[in-house]
């Protein structure tokens, strides 16, 4: 076990899979697949595997998604890194082709393909036209595609291994605000399931559910609430498609109160889906969600901070429920 940053853990997984599979490719634009970590060798996929396997392409996200999808259909594992502003561009390819071809072929078409989507828009400083703020709710809507959003370096590495080994296409959401988050991560390969939420803290008074870049604030809020005498259960979704309904329902059946927290828009975000699934399966519970307003995020970090559901807002919402 070594303390590693979020991005170093991800590229460590990619490098291990590329060493194991000489046919695997990585396509990127603008953002080189390079990561450093204190006391460890620099990971540079382009240097290690060469430009035939690690391709710096032109600025064409639709082509990038199509290329890795074609490679996957031809039998090569493949991944592409879609940077901010471009995350909405390959939607049509992923929806109409990646999401449907396995079904249309009766499961014969294997697609070991990963689309890494940078979620820079959910951090301060990116005005609406640069944000792609809603891509978690956008991509979790597509049948046939697994959509994951790890919030810790441990999960980031394990879910990347699992995604690259999956026969299903995976949209791997990367919360850019967590780039430098660090924790102990195993050096050897391992998998984190692509269909299970994580219970980060057990409690009996209230269930708080969050995901991705919102998890640091959820955990901070749970800490403050605990100091105030409230027993809070914290669930990290990790997987948006297929969402782990069982873990959510089990928790809310126990606490009878659910606060769902989103960093994305209020309407049709993951929190809305969490509330709907629990409301269908738990009688007599109370439900509430908080999220970013239905408005493009402003460039001003101060205005952005005022709009997002931070730890203080989560605490206030929780106290009103209990």
Steps between C-alpha positions, in 0.01 A plus 500: 500500500629842401345845535400603147308781337173438315650543152815302576286209620295511178799504265667225704200280420508597131872428474458158662220406258703621201797290609273196530336559160732607214197584285350756740502866389450842665386806302520852639496867406654794686555310828807268485467175698771595749488490880754536780483396862741568786762226528375309195601491132319734261235326290511607134294272279623657176864449594453143621270365228580719202289721275340215309322384814470834683367742241492879535227583253342815364222678684210278396325327789245334273783335303678396821193324634435336163860382468514323836156352442617358167814365664292331768270341244808371316626332816738756653441652840504875465451820700477868418533808719244770415597835660271775623285682244505186285310260722168559326638455148513116485153454653341389173766232438477368856120504508420359156792262455686418821175475694312284251730274299539233767121472521454512123743210459353290779809559716745377234662841453743547787603859563783528756506878457536778758405864439673712765301824534665792678252681727689828533175694475402402855788705644507880540631722223338350190216702356194327358626469143808309621352283768320187369358520849226242457692208347442264792122518455540504120701179476326310781187513284636269224394133512776253416781719635641473850555845652728534803633794703763399758571749778816352657839398357440142619172475312641689202769237443283198571215622282737576213631142512142369508389734219785399269420133561125535449339383174257791536590858405567720803466876537757576771426844645806678635425774759790733420474667839624175657818482288737551795296310760726229646477189716660158537449291186629145434786472252365182342194488268157449658137559404223706660153384387322702232159440659539575873468814708728547803378559855760750622352537848227314688222674689138478611345850490547608138637370169700748290580393144752674277744430219817616329631846583222550754626229736759709693221743595262215588760343728584834661130563561460153654792575732341826617163333547663222701660757729152644550368160608344373177566144378548532123538224241700614195473327163728574205314398184819425302284350224228701326411230246414235618414673828518282812138520613539226762758688707296821485172334600659302781640818653186712467284217635716523814528878542161601349657826379687566175692810397632466144776744401599592143774715353311493172170670413190460716274368223555135399836469676622189684337623822158494334556138398615408851187652654272331245645154554483527877149649498379205293639249748488654848171584672475780753835667428579869451690617193686813397756591233732795458693575183646772282224730368371455145725773363835505318785529751648852520867582440528675836628252763313693769167468318573137417571423866173667601303275261653160575385274787804520729545346846317782678194470275497124546512546878211747491287270283572202726404688817167597345426131439586372849 
